[in-house]
Amino acid sequence: MELWQEMIRNSITTVDHLVEKFNIDKEVAGKLDEFFQARINPYYLSLIRYPGDPIWLQCVPDIKELEDLDAEDDPLHEDDMSPVPNITHRYPDRALFLVTSQCGLYCRFCTRKRKVGDQTKISMRTFESAFRYLEQHTEISDVILSGGDPLMLTDTMLEKILIRLRQIKHIQVIRLGSKMPCVLPQRITPQLVEMLKKYHPIYCNTHFNHPWEITEESKKACGMLADAGIPVGNQCVLMKGVNDNTETMKQLMKGLLAMRVRPYYIYMADLTKGANHFRTPIKVGLDIMDKLRGHISGLAVPHFVVDAPGGGGKIPLLPNYVISQDENKIVLRNFKYNIYEYPDVREGSQITDESMFMRKSPRRRKSLVSKKERIKKIKVPVIQNS
Ligand code: SF4
C-alpha cells in the first residue's frame, strides 16, 4: 500500500472519531454523518492551527449544515445535462467524465455531495456507455476527469481510462480535476507523473482555497506535475471565514503562482445544500478582484465567476472599469481609479487606428504617437467603484 492510501485509511471518518477529535455532540455528529460523511486525512488534519480556522471550516462537519437544507441537491443541474451515466455535456466541445465517487478529503462545501462518498454513487460499470458517448460525439475535444477525485483511482485504473480516451482521435485535451495536490499531495508520486506524461496533452485543475494549504509537500507535488509538462491551474471558492478578504486572496494567488500553479477561477459559492453559511455577498468577490487586478502580476489574477444556478455555466464578473461610452470613445478607470479616454473606431470603418498608424510615414507616425500621448492622461477626481 502506498503512503497516500495509508493516509486515506487513517482518515477521520466515523461519528466516534468526530466526537472524540472535535468535541461534536454525538447526536449532532450522527446527523451530520447521515447528511454528508466526513473524511479528514492526517495530512490535511495537520494543517489545522486552531478550532474554527480556515482549514477546519473546510473539513470539519458543522451543525450549521443541518440548518440549511433548502437548496437543491444538484444546483448546477449536472444530472439534467447527463446524456449517459458518468457524463455531463454542458459546453459545446467539452465533457465532464465522472470516474469515481471517492475523494482524498470530503469538503463541507462540496457541490457534488449527491455523488460523493458512497462507492455506488458513481459506478465504474457504466463507463462503457460513457466511452461510447465520447466516441460518437466528435465535437468533444476536451474531457475533464472528475468525480470525486480521479486521483483516488490507482495508477493502473487511471491509465486504463487514459489509454481508452487516447484511442478517441477527436479528444485533444484531457484534464484532471483533482484536489489531491492540495489535500493529499503525497498522491503525486514519481510513478504517477511518469505514467501521466505518456498521455499528453494533460492538464490538471486543482483546488487551493487558502495560503496555509501551500506547504512544502504541496509545492513538491505541484512541482512534479509541472516538471512532467502538466500545466496546473487553480480553481478556488470564495467562502466566508476561509478566504473572503483581499489579503488572504493575494497571498494565495501569489503563493500559487510561485509554485507554478496558474490561478484560473475564483467561484462564488454555489447554492449547495448545507453550505449556505459559506456564502458571501457578490460585492466581496468584486472588491477582491478590484484589489488584485493591477496590484499583483496579471498571471496571478484569476477569473471571478458565478456558476449559474440551473446549469447556465460559468459567467464572469468584473469590477466596473467603464465610466462611460459613446460612438467616439470609451472612458475607463484604471486600478488606481485614474480616468482615461480611449478613442473608438467608428462602426463600418474598414480602417482601424492601428492599420492607419502602420501606413503613415515615420513623421506622421510620430505625430500620431504624440496625439495618443496627449489623450492618455485625463485625470478627474476619484470615482468610487459601483
Ligand atoms: S474534493 Fe471536490 S468532489 Fe471531493 S468533496 Fe471536495 S469539492 Fe467535493
Residues whose N, C-alpha, C, O or C-beta is under 5 A from the ligand:
A	BS01	SF4	C103 L105 Y106 C107 C110 T111 R112 V116 G147 G148 K179
